[in-house]
Amino acid sequence: EVQLVESGGGLVQAGGSLRLSCSVSGFGFEDYSIGWFRQFPGKEREGVSYVTIRNGGSVDSTYYAASVKGRFIVSRDNAKNMVYLQMNSLKSEDTAVYYCAAARPLAQSLLIDEYDYWGQGTQVTVSS
């Protein structure tokens, strides 16, 4: 059973940094994607970034939405089965609930319908 658990959200001042963590379990020696999404109050969920994983471990590619490119970095720790979203130079408009999600087989997009498994979300609040 695939399970995703996010952590690391919180309150930070504008210009600061946070690192979100996504604990990933239930995947074997296969290809899949982990995406990061966020949802603003009263808005549709939007894609932030994704990483594609090959053969259960190797990072194949990464992608960032224009709104976060150059500020956010997605990475994976194989040994810990974790995927991270390092968020730097945070802005008040980054305030949202952030979710990690998994697509199996892998998706090379941030289309919500391609992601089958979702974490519970973690709140990020950036004060100006």
C-alpha positions in Angstrom: 0.0 0.0 0.0 1.3 3.4 -1.0 1.5 5.9 1.8 2.7 9.5 1.8 3.2 11.6 4.9 4.2 15.3 4.7 5.9 17.3 7.4 7.8 20.5 7.8 5.2 23.1 7.3 5.0 26.1 9.6 5.2 29.9 9.9 8.1 31.8 8.4 8.8 35.4 7.5 9.0 36.6 4.0 12.4 35.9 2.6 12.9 32.9 4.8 13.2 29.2 4.1 11.3 26.0 4.9 12.0 22.4 4.0 9.0 20.1 3.5 9.4 16.4 3.8 7.4 13.6 2.2 7.8 10.1 3.6 7.2 7.6 0.8 6.4 4.0 1.3 4.8 1.2 -0.7 6.9 1.4 -3.9 9.1 -1.3 -5.1 11.7 -1.5 -7.9 9.6 0.6 -10.3 9.2 4.0 -11.9 7.0 6.6 -10.3 6.8 10.4 -9.8 6.4 12.4 -6.6 4.7 15.7 -7.1 4.3 18.7 -4.8 1.1 20.7 -5.0 -0.4 23.5 -3.1 -3.8 24.9 -2.5 -4.8 28.4 -1.6 -8.0 29.1 0.3 -10.9 28.9 -2.1 -8.7 28.0 -5.0 -8.0 24.9 -7.1 -5.0 22.8 -6.2 -1.9 23.7 -8.3 1.2 21.9 -9.2 4.5 23.2 -7.8 7.2 20.6 -8.7 7.8 17.0 -9.5 10.6 14.5 -9.5 10.6 11.2 -11.5 12.1 8.2 -9.9 13.5 5.3 -11.9 13.8 1.7 -10.7 12.6 2.6 -7.3 15.5 4.9 -6.4 17.3 7.0 -9.1 16.2 10.5 -9.7 15.5 10.8 -13.5 14.2 14.4 -13.9 12.8 17.3 -12.0 10.4 20.1 -13.0 9.3 23.4 -11.4 6.4 25.6 -12.0 7.4 29.1 -13.2 6.1 30.6 -10.0 8.7 28.7 -7.9 11.6 28.1 -10.3 14.8 29.3 -8.9 13.5 29.4 -5.4 12.3 25.8 -4.7 14.4 22.7 -5.0 13.1 19.1 -5.0 15.3 16.2 -3.9 15.2 12.6 -2.8 17.0 10.7 -0.1 17.0 7.0 -1.2 18.2 5.7 2.1 15.4 7.3 4.0 12.7 7.0 1.3 12.1 10.7 1.6 11.4 13.4 -0.9 12.1 17.0 0.1 10.9 20.4 -1.1 13.4 23.1 -0.1 11.6 26.4 -0.3 13.8 29.5 -0.3 13.1 33.2 -0.7 9.5 32.6 0.4 6.9 35.2 -0.4 3.5 35.8 1.2 1.9 34.5 -1.9 3.4 31.1 -1.2 1.1 30.7 1.8 -0.9 27.6 1.1 -1.5 24.0 2.2 1.2 21.9 0.5 0.6 18.3 -0.5 2.9 15.6 -1.9 1.4 13.1 -4.3 2.5 10.0 -6.1 1.9 8.9 -9.7 2.3 5.3 -10.7 3.3 4.7 -13.5 5.4 7.9 -13.5 3.9 11.1 -14.7 6.0 13.9 -16.3 3.4 16.6 -15.6 1.6 18.3 -12.8 -1.8 17.2 -14.0 -3.7 16.4 -10.8 -5.5 13.5 -12.4 -2.3 11.7 -13.0 -1.5 11.4 -9.3 -3.2 8.6 -7.5 -1.9 8.8 -4.0 -2.0 11.9 -1.8 -0.6 12.9 1.6 -2.6 14.8 4.2 -1.1 18.2 3.5 0.9 20.6 5.6 0.2 24.3 6.1 2.9 26.8 5.1 2.3 30.4 6.2 4.6 33.2 5.1 4.2 36.5 7.0 5.1 39.7 5.2 
